[in-house]
Amino acid sequence: MPVKTFTARAHTNIALIKYWGKKNQDLILPMNNSLSLTLDHFYTDTEVSFDQTLKQDSFYLNHEKQDTAKITRFMDLVRAKAHLNSFARINSINHVPTMAGLASSASAYAALALAASKAAGLELSRPDLSRLARRGSGSASRSIYGGFVEWQQGHDDQSSYAIPIEEDLNWDLCMIVVVIDKAKKKISSRVGMQLVIETSPFYPAWIKQAEQDLSAIKKAIKERDFKKMGTIAEENAMKMHALNMSASPHFSYFEPASIEAMQLVELLRSEGIYCYYTLDAGPNVKILCSDKDSSRILTRLRTRFAKNQLLLAHSGPGVRLIDK
Ligand SMILES: O=C(O)C[C@@](O)(CF)CCOP(=O)(O)OP(=O)(O)O
């Protein structure tokens, strides 16, 4: 069979309503719906070809050979769907500033889902691509689409996938990523979210809150109510991080510089420059703002952070094939 190579590009996404806990680890089914914004600035290009002469899958990330245990489990899903038994050559390049420490599992698995399924001769719908990407990493299910995306939790593999809320965003929104140097290796989102489910007394309240936050933020997006949307996103993120601080053992992803960035956002807001922060499983602070305020905010941030720690991004597109 001739070796056919497909390359896909997928962008990372930042959750405004967080996914922070699984009700099924194997299928990666979440405890609540989440909502994210796909960004233009950070993306992964993944190239896949199946080759009958290979004795196992091979996986290079940024030109470095990687362990293939996890990716082979993912590729086995593709092989099963395509009734294929040959192995694959996978090359991924992360176009995320190396120091960014931005979780690239979302863009990586969304790009892999498209490139691998095409190379296997499959023509998956975007809901099916979202289901497949979800099996690699939950947040990857959202990077199938651009703009605002909602991951519907569902109750089984078939019903848990993302849908587009608004892909081609005609709203002057942007996100400034403040890259905080990682002082030490933090616990992974997979471990962190399991710990809070098992030990945080606030977890049941989080589920109820996240559901309310989701419907409120969708209304704010529809009404183009930026302040409401930003407030909900910021408070949802703080409730997620409150779970971490109330776990046992408790933990936090915040570094001192994270707090400084958050306090600067609050100061700017008190001066009438409306911007809001969110954080994920790491110390980086993501600031939601309107395009017209972005240069003023960047100027203020540069009084405390180096230029290369500040990355400006806008709404980005969903996963697609590209020519190498
Ligand atoms: O993105 C969000 O909703 C919030 C988070 O980024 C953390 F704040 C979670 C991302 O979790 P992910 O890396 O997808 O976990 P996996 O399913 O265990 O691979």
The ligand as an SDF file (V2000), in Angstrom:
LIG
                    3D

 19 18  0  0  0  0  0  0  0  0999 V2000
   -8.4690   23.3620   29.8100 O   0  0  0  0  0  0  0  0  0  0  0  0
   -9.2460   23.3060   30.8120 C   0  0  0  0  0  0  0  0  0  0  0  0
  -10.4830   23.1650   30.7250 O   0  0  0  0  0  0  0  0  0  0  0  0
   -8.6590   23.4190   32.2060 C   0  0  0  0  0  0  0  0  0  0  0  0
   -7.2730   22.7990   32.3440 C   0  0  0  0  0  0  0  0  0  0  0  0
   -6.4390   23.3190   31.3270 O   0  0  0  0  0  0  0  0  0  0  0  0
   -6.6010   23.1110   33.6440 C   0  0  0  0  0  0  0  0  0  0  0  0
   -6.8060   24.2640   34.0840 F   0  0  0  0  0  0  0  0  0  0  0  0
   -7.4100   21.2990   32.3150 C   0  0  0  0  0  0  0  0  0  0  0  0
   -6.7810   20.6840   31.1310 C   0  0  0  0  0  0  0  0  0  0  0  0
   -6.7670   19.2960   31.3500 O   0  0  0  0  0  0  0  0  0  0  0  0
   -6.1630   18.3100   30.2480 P   0  0  0  0  0  0  0  0  0  0  0  0
   -4.7080   18.6340   30.0470 O   0  0  0  0  0  0  0  0  0  0  0  0
   -7.0130   18.3310   29.0090 O   0  0  0  0  0  0  0  0  0  0  0  0
   -6.3120   16.9550   31.0290 O   0  0  0  0  0  0  0  0  0  0  0  0
   -6.3950   15.4620   30.4550 P   0  0  0  0  0  0  0  0  0  0  0  0
   -7.8020   15.2360   29.9340 O   0  0  0  0  0  0  0  0  0  0  0  0
   -6.1150   14.6040   31.6650 O   0  0  0  0  0  0  0  0  0  0  0  0
   -5.3490   15.3370   29.3850 O   0  0  0  0  0  0  0  0  0  0  0  0
  1  2  2  0
  2  3  1  0
  2  4  1  0
  4  5  1  0
  5  6  1  0
  5  7  1  0
  5  9  1  0
  7  8  1  0
  9 10  1  0
 10 11  1  0
 11 12  1  0
 12 13  2  0
 12 14  1  0
 12 15  1  0
 15 16  1  0
 16 17  2  0
 16 18  1  0
 16 19  1  0
M  END
$$$$
